[in-house]
Amino acid sequence: MTGIGVIGTGYWGKNHVRTYSELVSDGFLERVVICDINEKRAKELSQAFNIDYLTDHQALIDDSDIDAVSIVTPSPTHYQLAKEFMNAGKDVLVEKPMTMDIDEAKELVRISEETGQILMVGHIFRHHPAVKELKHRINIGELGSIRLISSNRLSFGAPRKDMGVVYALGIHEVDMFCYLMDKDYPESILADTRCTLQQDIEETAMISMDFGAATAYAFESWLMPASGKQRDLIVVGSEKVAKIDYLKPQELQMFDIRIAEKDFDGKTNFSVENEGSYTIPIPYAEPLREELKNFIDCIRSRDNPLSNGLIGMRAVEMAESALESAKKGCKIPLSN
Ligand SMILES: NC(=O)c1ccc[n+]([C@@H]2O[C@H](COP(=O)([O-])OP(=O)(O)OC[C@H]3O[C@@H](n4cnc5c(N)ncnc54)[C@H](O)[C@@H]3O)[C@@H](O)[C@H]2O)c1
């Protein structure tokens, strides 16, 4: 029997509760309990899904039928909660950003290693079915060598007050770029950020990551009315180009296009070879459900999650480096 507690039932925590509750109905999980210091919120959700609720996380620590928790509280609270639960012998899935401080992130990884508790981080895009398909095609060499990656995560909305776009959105990209390039870190990060509404909380960022043979660019903004939300990823290889619209988890677009080089009379000439494009259909799977299933599998098997604590820690380090780069106006080197 596996029991899981969800701590924090706000905007994103509600999705954890709904998904775990579906996994209970599908016979994949035995028990889920909600915990929120906002009793009204916890009670409403508990009634909607017919599950128990608590208002103090200590009661979850004391419950021997709770094996693990999803921590979906504001990011500055992640460190303390994750530490308490791992030290109490519970496995932890903590939302991204894992922490907002690299020393705290390192400490959580250390506690996980010392206690043997699972530490997973909500880097949900590693669980996105189109990303898994793309990663497979990169691994088998279908795209050739990667030359360029570009990602946009744009919307128009009220900015968060607790963190800017680098920690809220860019954390996804810095991790995704390393995942696709099969690296722990890029060689360096260069970023430019803009705060126009609040001091020290950027609502726009351009982040570029140098991987040597390839460069990856991320454009993040809450100030870009790009006909609703825009969340895409383009990977340019020497043989093919791939595009994912994150809002469409059921497809991966492939462009059979490349720059051909021909030597003629001692000179190199370039030309475009375009053999058209096609869409690869992908069976529907909700990324959050895939992520939570991976967590439950790891609680039972003690395997390493797809988005483990080290991955979350490196993402925090890269987000910190991006903010440092924007502040100092220079590239920040990182070592693999
Ligand atoms: N993976 C993703 O794509 C994704 C998307 C959105 C948010 N997030 C992350 O999820 C986390 C929560 O974000 P949100 O937008 O849902 O925040 P939110 O403010 O809407 O909700 C946070 C909830 O946590 C509760 N809470 C705070 N401290 C608590 C404690 N000690 N014990 C119990 N409950 C407590 C609050 O009462 C609130 O209901 C953040 O870390 C955010 O970065 C991840």
The ligand as an ORCA input file, in Angstrom:
! r2SCAN-3c Opt
* xyz 0 1
  N       5.751     22.254    -12.613
  C       5.107     23.307    -13.048
  O       4.894     23.455    -14.242
  C       4.606     24.339    -12.067
  C       3.576     25.206    -12.443
  C       3.149     26.149    -11.524
  C       3.736     26.232    -10.260
  N       4.750     25.387     -9.936
  C       5.394     25.459     -8.613
  O       4.473     24.999     -7.629
  C       4.689     25.690     -6.385
  C       3.376     26.300     -5.914
  O       2.974     27.293     -6.838
  P       1.459     27.806     -6.898
  O       1.410     28.754     -8.028
  O       0.527     26.655     -6.838
  O       1.352     28.618     -5.510
  P       0.030     29.070     -4.753
  O       0.421     30.268     -3.958
  O      -1.132     29.158     -5.674
  O      -0.281     27.860     -3.743
  C       0.559     27.543     -2.665
  C      -0.296     26.867     -1.576
  O       0.586     26.400     -0.545
  C      -0.045     26.634      0.734
  N       0.986     26.605      1.756
  C       1.991     27.518      1.965
  N       2.787     27.099      2.967
  C       2.281     25.916      3.406
  C       2.670     24.987      4.427
  N       3.736     25.195      5.201
  N       1.903     23.877      4.606
  C       0.821     23.650      3.847
  N       0.409     24.499      2.870
  C       1.131     25.607      2.647
  C      -0.756     27.956      0.531
  O      -1.783     28.137      1.489
  C      -1.294     27.815     -0.885
  O      -2.581     27.228     -0.913
  C       5.794     26.715     -6.665
  O       7.021     26.183     -6.270
  C       5.755     26.878     -8.186
  O       6.997     27.280     -8.740
  C       5.168     24.433    -10.807
*
